[in-house]
Amino acid sequence: MALTSTTLAAGASTVDDATTDRAELTQDKSTDSTLLARGVQDRVARDSERVRVDTVAQENAKRAATEASLAANDVPVQVSLVGAPGSKLAASAASLKGTNLGSKAWVNPLGGNYSLSSNYGWRWGRLHSGQDMACPTGTPVRSISSGVVTFSGWAGNLGYKVEILHWDGTVSWYGHNSKLRVSEGQRVEPGQLIALAGSTGNSTGPHVHLEIHPNGGNAVPPKRWLAARGVNI
């Protein structure tokens, strides 16, 4: 009988050891999985940061090229670089005042084939900082006055976008275009074709999103600003 008890005890000990081994193996696997997940997260974070740095470098190079082009044309404009404190993609406009860039007239960017849709103002808890002008895709979009193109390309939510720095320091934006017809550094006149309207970016239908930034600063209501200059939209 004593032999049987000893045998049972030994068997129980073996079972306990096996259970302990399995528990330790499970814990080791869990630890390995955690370390692997952290490694993946770290790698993703490093890749994301590398992409961000590369993007900033590309944008800075593009802005520097624009600045060089403007300087070559004797236009004293300082172009902000992406990543600088408080920077905007629009150029600093104060030094442009008085520069001879052509006619100082102001015009409607679309002519007559459009209707006003979303106005400047607050909606859904956020500021809509421009005037939306609904129009058919392909409608000619024109510069509201003379100036220099400081941006022409893809701009995220605004899709294909053009920015123009005008003779008085005002910066105008034209968003959601289907096609662009100007390049950075190019001089334009009032009413000159700069793009074709569309619905690119964050858009529910074809229209032009027009923004006005006096002296390259905060946006103001385009309809009221243009009306003060004799242009009704």
Secondary structure, DSSP 8 states (H G I E B T S, - for coil): -HHHHHHHHHHHHHHHHHHHHHHHHHHHHHHHHHHHHHHHHHHHHHHHHHHHHHHHHHHHHHHHHHHHHHHHTT---B---TTSTT--SS-B-GGGTT---S------SSTTS-EE-S-SEEETTEEE-SEEEE--TT-EEE-SSSEEEEEEEE-GGG-EEEEEEETTS-EEEEEEESEE---TT-EE-TT-EEEE-B--SS-SSSEEEEEEEGGG-S-B-HHHHHHTTT---
